[in-house]
Amino acid sequence: KNEVEQSPQNLTAQEGEFITINCSYSVGISALHWLQQHPGGGIVSLFMLSSGKKKHGRLIATINIQEKHSSLHITASHPRDSAVYICAVEMYSGGGADGLTFGKGTHLIIQP
Amino acid sequence: NAGVTQTPKFQVLKTGQSMTLQCAQDMNHEYMSWYRQDPGMGLRLIHYSVGAGITDQGEVPNGYNVSRSTTEDFPLRLLSAAPSQTSVYFCASSYGLFWNTEAFFGQGTRLTVV
């Protein structure tokens, strides 16, 4: 079973700051997902990546397969970015559908 | 496009009662799954299905039952509710097995068992 560790668990920052959330996993994967969950709300997929880097607006996700590590960056953070950010990994298991293994999430608060 | 629709959003049950959490998707996705989210823990897989007529157990299947009679619907049944099943439940779907495909999640069902 893959162990997924996120850091930090909680992060409070001021509006405009550059934010980094980290995710490490223990076993090789086929893909990694970054998800966003607002308080009381559903879960939204931000990125799915298996190598390199992806960018969407102010969000950037990177992955280093060799080091088993991924980062989610938020540039020019805004209070509406306040949410829980969840890292999830999937492993190819030869046709077995194991679903996703999730980290515990990073609770981000951006203060005005 | 409605995406993944879960009902109800909130539910209170008494210990021993049974109920069904509904999940439907309109994206013609083959893969559907149910997760539970508990404080201080990551989401955990309960049951999943890779297509109509095919279901299998995940990490925490005890006390839950599923069926997949159509591609669109994947209901989760609590057979005899217990306080330990108090949780937030999420249904998810994707085009195929998760690899290299985006996962879509429902809005969640907050269940309290008293």
Interface residues (C-beta under 8 A of the other chain):
Chain A: V4 S30 A31 H33 L35 G41 G42 I43 V44 S45 M48 S50 I86 A88 E90 Y92 A97 D98 G99 L100 T101 F102 G103 K104 G105
Chain B: Y31 S33 Y35 G40 M41 G42 L43 R44 L45 Y48 V50 D56 G58 F90 A92 L97 F98 W99 N100 T101 E102 A103 F104 F105 G106 Q107 G108
